[in-house]
């Protein structure tokens, strides 16, 4: 604005000089007659220009200082936030940054950062728990194998029967190790969502085939199984789909009520196809439900050991369902059975 003002004033001055120069035959204002108002006006305007420039410099300088102080004060919370973030490392993921409660950008950023750190801490804890549980599951059969061999070698009077019994125990432990390793490989392999073998799979024939494969286990526990899926089909990898429902139905058979029942129902909803695997077993206490799909997690550790398994079945199911583009949820109450509900979106 100062530049525009000065430029405009200079235009006025030039016009005035041209006018008086024409009237008096020269451009020198000092030669103008004394008392001429126009000459005084030109001189006053020139003083105004000089004063304007000086004031502009002063105001800009003062404004710059004020802006520096105000911005420094405004950015102080952000500076403190940066310093707090820099103090956090992998050993301090539980650290939370104090929130001011203000609903400004820094306040929202602080709240979001604390939420992100909480999620990271949970992920690291789950990873640490997974590693510890995997080591424990692998160590147990190895310990049994080592102990059996040591006892056999220390017994100088060991008979052929002793060797055969020890051999059977070794085979059982090796089978358990193989199942754990296979399950871990399945978890790793099915993290890739690409499937080149997808096709339309009719659900009811698939469930009936699984029911036939599990018939011996169902008969052993005097359990019934019903399938109501109609003409519903899902576009997916048939092998993965089979493994998903085999694991769920096998779990229902293992943990369901003696002489109980399993019901598999399918229905079409607004957002896709729903499949429910329902049993009338003892159910799952609410405090365990958030962790039911974690690898190696067991609701009843003593019973899980009794019927076998390493606690990887549901984790594998969740991984497979998600790799097929679906979602899985569990609805259960202690004493009222359990329903695993899978959605395959259209």
C-alpha positions as CSV (number, residue, x, y, z in Angstrom):
1,X,0.0,0.0,0.0
2,X,2.9,2.4,0.7
3,X,4.4,1.7,-2.7
4,X,1.0,2.4,-4.3
5,X,0.6,5.6,-2.3
6,X,4.0,6.9,-3.2
7,X,3.5,6.1,-6.8
8,X,0.2,7.9,-6.8
9,X,1.7,10.9,-5.1
10,X,4.6,11.0,-7.5
11,X,2.0,11.1,-10.3
12,X,0.4,14.1,-8.7
13,X,3.8,15.8,-8.3
14,X,4.7,15.3,-11.9
15,X,1.4,16.7,-13.1
16,X,1.9,19.7,-10.8
17,X,5.5,20.4,-12.0
18,X,4.4,20.1,-15.6
19,X,1.6,22.6,-15.0
20,X,3.8,25.2,-13.1
21,X,6.6,24.7,-15.5
22,X,4.3,25.6,-18.4
23,X,3.0,28.6,-16.5
24,X,6.4,30.0,-15.5
25,X,8.7,28.6,-18.1
26,X,10.8,26.3,-16.0
27,X,10.9,23.1,-13.9
28,X,12.7,24.5,-10.9
29,X,10.2,24.9,-8.0
30,X,12.5,27.3,-6.3
31,X,12.0,29.7,-9.1
32,X,8.2,29.7,-8.6
33,X,6.7,32.8,-7.1
34,X,6.6,32.9,-3.3
35,X,3.3,32.0,-1.8
36,X,2.1,29.9,-4.6
37,X,-0.1,27.3,-3.0
38,X,0.5,24.6,-5.6
39,X,4.3,24.7,-5.0
40,X,3.7,24.3,-1.2
41,X,1.4,21.4,-2.0
42,X,4.1,19.6,-4.0
43,X,6.7,20.1,-1.3
44,X,4.2,18.8,1.3
45,X,3.4,15.8,-0.8
46,X,7.1,15.0,-1.1
47,X,7.5,15.2,2.7
48,X,4.5,12.9,3.0
49,X,6.2,10.3,0.7
50,X,9.3,10.3,2.8
51,X,7.4,10.0,6.1
52,X,5.3,7.2,4.6
53,X,8.4,5.2,3.7
54,X,9.9,5.7,7.2
55,X,6.6,4.7,8.8
56,X,6.3,1.6,6.6
57,X,9.8,0.4,7.6
58,X,9.0,1.0,11.3
59,X,5.6,-0.7,11.1
60,X,7.0,-3.7,9.2
61,X,9.8,-4.1,11.7
62,X,7.4,-3.9,14.6
63,X,5.0,-6.3,12.9
64,X,7.8,-8.8,12.2
65,X,8.8,-8.8,15.9
66,X,5.2,-9.2,17.0
67,X,4.6,-12.0,14.6
68,X,7.8,-13.8,15.7
69,X,6.7,-13.5,19.4
70,X,3.1,-14.6,18.6
71,X,4.1,-17.5,16.4
72,X,6.6,-18.6,18.9
73,X,4.0,-18.7,21.6
74,X,1.5,-20.4,19.3
75,X,4.0,-23.1,18.2
76,X,5.3,-23.8,21.7
77,X,2.8,-26.7,22.3
78,X,3.9,-28.2,19.0
79,X,7.5,-27.9,20.0
80,X,6.8,-29.6,23.3
81,X,4.9,-32.3,21.4
82,X,7.9,-32.9,19.1
83,X,10.3,-33.1,22.1
84,X,8.0,-35.6,23.8
85,X,7.7,-37.8,20.6
86,X,11.5,-37.8,20.2
87,X,11.9,-39.2,23.8
88,X,9.7,-42.3,22.9
89,X,11.5,-45.4,21.7
90,X,10.6,-49.1,21.4
91,X,11.1,-49.5,25.2
92,X,8.6,-46.8,26.0
93,X,5.6,-47.5,23.8
94,X,3.3,-47.3,26.8
95,X,4.3,-43.6,27.3
96,X,1.4,-41.2,26.8
97,X,1.8,-37.5,26.0
98,X,-0.1,-35.2,28.3
99,X,-3.2,-33.8,26.5
100,X,-4.3,-30.2,27.1
101,X,-7.9,-31.0,26.3
102,X,-8.0,-28.1,23.8
103,X,-9.9,-28.8,20.6
104,X,-7.3,-27.3,18.3
105,X,-4.9,-28.9,15.8
106,X,-2.2,-29.6,18.3
107,X,-4.8,-31.1,20.8
108,X,-6.2,-33.4,18.1
109,X,-2.7,-34.4,16.9
110,X,-1.7,-35.3,20.5
111,X,-4.9,-37.4,21.0
112,X,-4.3,-39.2,17.6
113,X,-0.7,-39.8,18.5
114,X,-1.6,-41.3,21.9
115,X,-4.2,-43.6,20.1
116,X,-1.6,-44.7,17.6
117,X,0.9,-45.5,20.3
118,X,-1.7,-47.5,22.2
119,X,-2.4,-49.6,19.1
120,X,1.3,-50.1,18.5
121,X,1.9,-51.2,22.1
122,X,-1.0,-53.7,21.7
123,X,0.5,-55.0,18.5
124,X,4.0,-55.4,20.0
125,X,2.5,-57.2,23.0
126,X,0.6,-59.6,20.8
127,X,3.7,-60.2,18.8
128,X,5.7,-60.9,21.9
129,X,3.0,-63.2,23.3
130,X,2.9,-65.0,19.9
131,X,6.7,-65.6,20.0
132,X,6.7,-66.8,23.6
133,X,3.7,-69.1,23.0
134,X,5.2,-70.5,19.8
135,X,8.5,-71.2,21.6
136,X,6.6,-72.9,24.4
137,X,4.5,-75.1,22.1
138,X,7.5,-76.2,20.2
139,X,9.6,-76.8,23.3
140,X,7.0,-79.0,25.1
141,X,7.1,-82.0,22.6
142,X,10.9,-81.6,22.2
143,X,11.3,-81.9,26.0
144,X,9.1,-85.0,26.0
145,X,11.2,-86.5,23.2
146,X,14.5,-85.7,24.9
147,X,13.4,-87.1,28.3
148,X,12.1,-90.3,26.7
149,X,15.4,-90.9,24.9
150,X,17.4,-90.1,28.0
151,X,15.4,-92.5,30.2
152,X,15.7,-95.2,27.6
153,X,19.5,-94.8,27.3
154,X,19.9,-94.8,31.1
155,X,18.0,-98.1,31.5
156,X,20.4,-100.9,30.8
157,X,17.7,-103.4,31.2
158,X,15.4,-101.9,28.6
159,X,13.4,-104.4,26.6
160,X,12.1,-104.4,23.1
161,X,8.7,-103.3,24.4
162,X,10.3,-100.3,26.1
163,X,11.8,-99.2,22.9
164,X,8.6,-99.7,21.0
165,X,6.6,-97.7,23.6
166,X,9.2,-94.9,23.5
167,X,9.1,-95.0,19.7
168,X,5.3,-94.4,19.8
169,X,5.7,-91.5,22.2
170,X,8.4,-90.1,19.9
171,X,6.0,-90.4,16.9
172,X,3.2,-88.6,18.8
173,X,5.6,-85.7,19.7
174,X,6.8,-85.5,16.1
175,X,3.2,-85.4,14.9
176,X,2.4,-82.6,17.3
177,X,5.5,-80.7,16.1
178,X,4.6,-81.2,12.5
179,X,1.0,-79.9,13.1
180,X,2.3,-76.8,14.8
181,X,4.8,-76.1,12.0
182,X,2.1,-76.7,9.4
183,X,-0.3,-74.4,11.1
184,X,2.4,-71.7,11.3
185,X,3.1,-72.1,7.6
186,X,-0.6,-71.8,6.8
187,X,-0.7,-68.5,8.8
188,X,2.2,-67.2,6.9
189,X,1.1,-68.4,3.5
190,X,-2.5,-67.0,3.7
191,X,-1.4,-63.5,4.5
192,X,-1.3,-62.9,0.7
193,X,-4.7,-62.0,-0.6
194,X,-4.0,-63.1,-4.2
195,X,-5.9,-66.2,-5.2
196,X,-5.7,-67.5,-8.8
197,X,-8.1,-70.5,-8.1
198,X,-11.3,-68.7,-7.1
199,X,-14.5,-70.3,-8.3
200,X,-18.2,-70.4,-7.4
201,X,-18.5,-72.9,-4.5
202,X,-21.9,-74.2,-3.5
203,X,-22.0,-74.0,0.3
204,X,-24.4,-76.8,1.2
205,X,-22.5,-79.6,-0.7
206,X,-19.2,-78.2,0.9
207,X,-20.7,-78.4,4.4
208,X,-22.1,-81.9,3.8
209,X,-18.7,-83.1,2.6
210,X,-17.1,-81.7,5.8
211,X,-19.8,-83.3,7.9
212,X,-19.0,-86.7,6.3
213,X,-15.3,-86.3,7.0
214,X,-16.1,-85.5,10.7
215,X,-18.8,-88.2,11.0
216,X,-16.6,-90.5,13.2
217,X,-15.9,-87.7,15.7
218,X,-19.6,-86.7,15.7
219,X,-20.7,-90.3,16.3
220,X,-18.1,-90.6,19.1
221,X,-19.7,-87.7,20.9
222,X,-23.3,-88.6,19.9
223,X,-23.7,-85.2,18.2
224,X,-26.0,-84.2,15.4
225,X,-25.2,-81.8,12.6
226,X,-27.6,-80.0,10.3
227,X,-26.8,-77.8,7.2
228,X,-29.2,-75.2,5.9
229,X,-27.6,-73.2,3.1
230,X,-30.0,-73.7,0.2
231,X,-28.6,-72.6,-3.2
232,X,-26.1,-70.1,-1.8
233,X,-22.6,-70.0,-3.3
234,X,-19.4,-68.1,-2.6
235,X,-16.7,-67.1,-5.1
236,X,-13.5,-68.2,-3.3
237,X,-10.6,-70.6,-3.3
238,X,-12.3,-74.0,-2.7
239,X,-9.4,-75.4,-0.7
240,X,-9.3,-72.4,1.7
241,X,-13.0,-72.3,2.1
242,X,-13.0,-76.0,2.9
243,X,-10.3,-75.5,5.5
244,X,-12.2,-72.6,7.1
245,X,-15.4,-74.5,7.7
246,X,-13.6,-77.7,8.6
247,X,-11.8,-76.0,11.4
248,X,-14.9,-74.3,12.7
249,X,-17.0,-77.5,12.6
250,X,-14.2,-79.5,14.1
251,X,-14.0,-77.0,16.9
252,X,-17.7,-77.2,17.4
253,X,-17.4,-81.0,17.6
254,X,-14.5,-80.8,20.1
255,X,-15.9,-78.2,22.4
256,X,-19.6,-78.7,22.0
257,X,-21.8,-80.4,24.5
258,X,-21.9,-84.2,24.6
259,X,-25.0,-85.4,22.7
260,X,-25.4,-81.8,21.5
261,X,-25.9,-80.4,18.1
262,X,-24.2,-78.3,15.5
263,X,-26.2,-76.1,13.0
264,X,-24.7,-74.5,9.9
265,X,-27.0,-71.9,8.3
266,X,-26.4,-69.6,5.4
267,X,-28.4,-66.5,4.3
268,X,-28.1,-63.6,2.0
269,X,-28.0,-60.1,3.4
270,X,-27.8,-56.6,2.0
271,X,-24.0,-56.6,2.1
272,X,-23.3,-60.2,1.2
273,X,-23.6,-63.8,2.3
274,X,-23.7,-64.7,6.0
275,X,-22.7,-68.2,7.3
276,X,-23.2,-69.1,10.9
277,X,-21.6,-72.2,12.6
278,X,-23.6,-72.6,15.8
279,X,-23.1,-75.1,18.7
280,X,-24.9,-75.6,22.0
281,X,-21.8,-76.1,24.0
282,X,-20.7,-74.2,27.2
283,X,-20.0,-71.0,25.4
284,X,-17.1,-68.5,25.8
285,X,-16.9,-66.1,28.7
286,X,-17.1,-62.5,27.6
287,X,-13.6,-61.6,28.9
288,X,-12.0,-64.1,26.5
289,X,-13.9,-63.1,23.3
290,X,-11.5,-60.2,22.3
291,X,-8.6,-62.7,22.2
292,X,-10.3,-65.7,20.8
293,X,-8.6,-65.3,17.4
294,X,-5.1,-64.7,18.8
295,X,-2.6,-67.4,18.0
296,X,-2.0,-70.0,20.8
297,X,-4.8,-68.5,22.9
298,X,-6.9,-71.0,24.8
299,X,-10.0,-70.3,26.9
300,X,-9.7,-73.5,28.9
301,X,-6.0,-74.6,28.8
302,X,-6.5,-77.8,30.7
303,X,-9.3,-79.0,28.4
304,X,-7.3,-77.9,25.3
305,X,-4.4,-80.1,26.4
306,X,-6.8,-83.0,27.0
307,X,-8.3,-82.9,23.5
308,X,-5.1,-81.8,21.7
309,X,-4.4,-78.8,19.6
310,X,-2.0,-75.8,20.0
311,X,-4.6,-73.0,19.9
312,X,-3.9,-72.0,16.3
313,X,-7.2,-73.2,14.7
314,X,-9.2,-70.0,15.1
315,X,-6.2,-67.8,14.2
316,X,-5.8,-69.7,11.0
317,X,-9.6,-69.4,10.3
318,X,-9.5,-65.6,10.7
319,X,-6.4,-65.3,8.5
320,X,-8.0,-67.4,5.8
321,X,-11.4,-65.6,5.9
322,X,-9.7,-62.2,5.6
323,X,-7.5,-63.4,2.8
324,X,-10.8,-64.4,1.0
325,X,-12.1,-60.9,1.5
326,X,-14.5,-61.8,4.3
327,X,-14.9,-61.0,8.0
328,X,-15.5,-63.3,11.0
329,X,-17.1,-62.5,14.4
330,X,-18.1,-64.6,17.4
331,X,-21.2,-64.3,19.5
332,X,-21.3,-66.3,22.7
333,X,-22.3,-66.3,26.3
334,X,-21.1,-68.7,29.0
335,X,-23.5,-71.7,29.1
336,X,-25.5,-70.6,25.9
337,X,-23.4,-72.0,23.0
338,X,-21.3,-70.2,20.5
339,X,-22.0,-68.8,17.0
340,X,-19.1,-68.0,14.6
341,X,-20.6,-65.6,12.0
342,X,-18.7,-65.2,8.6
343,X,-19.6,-62.5,6.1
344,X,-18.6,-62.9,2.4
345,X,-19.3,-59.5,0.8
346,X,-20.7,-59.4,-2.7
